[in-house]
Amino acid sequence: MKLIIAAASITALAVAIPFASATAQSGTEQMSSAKMGSHSPANIEWKAGPPSLPAGAKMAVLEGDPAKEGPFVMRLRAPAGYHIPPHTHPQTERVTVISGTMFLAMGENLDRSAAKTLPAGTYSFWPAGMKHTVWFEDGTVIQIHGTGPWQINYLNPADDPRNAKK
């Protein structure tokens, strides 16, 4: 009799554990994203970049709101010759090069001759507070994703486009 009860208990657990795990996973997925979204290249709505970036780039927010707390995904379309002066971010920055090439100089010296060349398909990330500068010799699209609010803090306040408008 004890063997039958033990076997029944093991069988019940074998069924209950995967079901509980699937239910918990489903609940997590529903909590992290309330709706489905999809953006084909043809339907991305490009707008002028934010005032915190030098003029000339276009920006498209694909998910979330970079100005608010929480996850976001946005793309930056930089024209040939576009440059973002030395700066930092208060959160980890995560970048995927979608097309073109991004050049990245990091650290205290920001030596362009020691810059990393990030061709299309490259994924990179660097920690909050890392000093860096980026530029694009040809038209390039990058995707930035992270946790907002997204901010850019220029090392030299004179480089900040928001200060030029004052």
C-alpha positions as CSV (number, residue, x, y, z in Angstrom):
1,M,0.0,0.0,0.0
2,K,2.8,2.4,0.9
3,L,4.5,1.7,-2.4
4,I,1.3,2.6,-4.3
5,I,0.9,5.8,-2.4
6,A,4.6,6.7,-3.0
7,A,4.2,6.0,-6.7
8,A,1.1,8.1,-6.9
9,S,2.8,11.0,-5.1
10,I,5.8,10.8,-7.5
11,T,3.5,10.7,-10.5
12,A,1.5,13.7,-9.2
13,L,4.8,15.7,-8.6
14,A,6.1,14.8,-12.1
15,V,2.9,16.3,-13.6
16,A,2.6,19.3,-11.2
17,I,6.2,20.6,-11.4
18,P,6.4,21.1,-15.2
19,F,2.8,22.6,-15.2
20,A,3.8,25.0,-12.4
21,S,7.0,25.9,-14.2
22,A,5.1,26.6,-17.5
23,T,2.5,28.6,-15.7
24,A,5.1,30.7,-13.9
25,Q,7.0,31.3,-17.2
26,S,3.9,32.3,-19.0
27,G,3.1,34.8,-16.3
28,T,6.5,36.3,-16.5
29,E,6.2,36.7,-20.3
30,Q,2.9,38.4,-19.8
31,M,4.3,40.7,-17.1
32,S,7.3,41.8,-19.2
33,S,5.4,42.8,-22.4
34,A,1.7,43.7,-22.5
35,K,1.5,43.7,-26.2
36,M,3.3,42.4,-29.3
37,G,5.2,44.7,-31.7
38,S,7.0,44.3,-34.9
39,H,8.9,46.8,-37.1
40,S,10.0,46.0,-40.6
41,P,12.5,48.4,-42.1
42,A,9.8,49.8,-44.4
43,N,7.5,50.9,-41.5
44,I,10.0,52.4,-39.1
45,E,9.1,56.0,-38.4
46,W,12.2,58.1,-38.4
47,K,12.2,61.5,-36.7
48,A,14.8,64.1,-35.9
49,G,17.1,63.1,-33.2
50,P,16.6,64.4,-29.7
51,P,18.0,67.8,-28.6
52,S,20.7,66.0,-26.7
53,L,22.4,64.8,-29.9
54,P,24.1,66.8,-32.6
55,A,21.8,67.8,-35.5
56,G,21.6,65.5,-38.5
57,A,20.8,62.1,-37.2
58,K,17.3,60.5,-37.3
59,M,15.9,58.5,-34.4
60,A,13.2,55.8,-34.2
61,V,11.8,54.5,-30.9
62,L,10.8,50.8,-31.4
63,E,9.8,49.9,-27.9
64,G,9.3,51.6,-24.6
65,D,10.1,55.2,-23.9
66,P,13.8,56.1,-23.5
67,A,12.9,59.1,-21.4
68,K,11.1,57.0,-18.8
69,E,12.1,54.2,-16.4
70,G,12.0,50.8,-18.0
71,P,13.3,48.9,-21.0
72,F,13.5,50.6,-24.4
73,V,14.8,50.0,-27.9
74,M,15.6,52.8,-30.3
75,R,17.6,53.2,-33.6
76,L,19.8,56.0,-34.7
77,R,20.4,56.7,-38.4
78,A,23.6,58.7,-38.7
79,P,24.6,60.4,-41.9
80,A,28.2,60.1,-43.3
81,G,30.5,62.2,-41.2
82,Y,28.3,62.3,-38.1
83,H,30.1,62.6,-34.8
84,I,28.9,62.4,-31.1
85,P,31.5,64.2,-29.0
86,P,33.0,62.6,-25.8
87,H,30.3,61.6,-23.3
88,T,29.1,59.2,-20.7
89,H,25.8,57.5,-19.9
90,P,24.4,56.8,-16.4
91,Q,23.4,53.3,-17.4
92,T,25.1,50.5,-19.3
93,E,24.9,51.2,-23.0
94,R,24.1,48.4,-25.4
95,V,24.6,48.9,-29.2
96,T,24.1,46.7,-32.2
97,V,25.3,48.0,-35.6
98,I,22.5,47.3,-38.1
99,S,24.2,48.7,-41.2
100,G,27.3,50.6,-42.0
101,T,30.2,51.0,-39.6
102,M,30.6,52.7,-36.2
103,F,33.9,53.9,-34.8
104,L,34.3,53.9,-31.0
105,A,37.0,55.4,-28.9
106,M,36.9,54.7,-25.2
107,G,38.7,55.6,-22.0
108,E,40.5,58.6,-20.6
109,N,42.3,59.6,-23.7
110,L,39.7,59.0,-26.4
111,D,42.4,58.4,-29.0
112,R,40.9,58.1,-32.4
113,S,43.8,56.1,-33.7
114,A,43.1,53.4,-31.1
115,A,39.3,53.4,-31.9
116,K,37.4,50.1,-32.4
117,T,35.9,49.6,-35.8
118,L,32.4,48.1,-35.3
119,P,31.0,46.8,-38.7
120,A,27.4,45.8,-39.4
121,G,26.4,42.9,-37.2
122,T,28.5,43.9,-34.2
123,Y,27.0,44.0,-30.7
124,S,28.8,45.9,-28.0
125,F,28.2,47.1,-24.5
126,W,30.0,49.2,-22.0
127,P,29.4,50.2,-18.4
128,A,27.8,53.2,-17.0
129,G,30.1,56.2,-16.8
130,M,32.5,54.9,-19.5
131,K,34.0,57.9,-21.4
132,H,33.6,57.4,-25.1
133,T,33.1,59.1,-28.4
134,V,31.6,57.7,-31.6
135,W,31.6,58.7,-35.3
136,F,30.4,57.4,-38.6
137,E,32.3,57.8,-41.9
138,D,29.4,56.6,-44.0
139,G,25.7,56.4,-43.3
140,T,25.1,54.0,-40.5
141,V,22.2,52.6,-38.5
142,I,22.7,51.5,-34.9
143,Q,20.2,50.0,-32.4
144,I,20.5,51.1,-28.8
145,H,18.6,49.2,-26.1
146,G,18.7,49.4,-22.3
147,T,16.9,50.6,-19.3
148,G,15.7,54.2,-19.2
149,P,15.8,56.9,-18.6
150,W,18.4,57.2,-21.3
151,Q,20.7,60.2,-20.9
152,I,23.9,61.5,-22.4
153,N,26.3,63.6,-20.4
154,Y,29.0,65.4,-22.5
155,L,32.5,65.7,-21.0
156,N,32.8,69.2,-22.3
157,P,29.6,71.2,-21.7
158,A,30.4,73.2,-24.8
159,D,29.8,70.0,-26.9
160,D,26.3,69.6,-25.6
161,P,23.8,70.8,-28.3
162,R,21.3,71.7,-25.5
163,N,23.7,74.4,-24.3
164,A,24.0,76.0,-27.8
165,K,20.3,76.8,-27.8
166,K,20.5,78.8,-24.6
